[in-house]
Amino acid sequence: MGEVDRQTILDSVGPVQAILDAHDGVVNVMSTDDGIITISLEGGCTGCSATPMTSMQIYYALMKLDDVKDVVFVNGELPEYMRGFIDDKLAVESSEGE
């Protein structure tokens, strides 16, 4: 498995993009190596109280992609408990789809 296409990542973030645009937030895809997506949330995201929710939505959207193994936010906006909550939700959705 190689790199995940950056445009696919940005397209997956789509629903969040309108909110980001309204607040001058920027999703910077820094790396996609080995299915590990490294993202920096910049611009209006810096110091914004809604950033953890934004990162949670991004993580949820990207983890649904086949080639994505993990999503890392370099500015650390996704608390571990939120990550666990989404992982559990994805596991349930995956088992329901079988």
Secondary structure, DSSP 8 states (H G I E B T S, - for coil): -----HHHHHHHTHHHHHHHHHTTEEEEEEE-GGGEEEEEEEETTTT-TTHHHHHHHHHHHHHTSTT--EEEETT--S-HHHHHHHHHHHHHHHHHT-
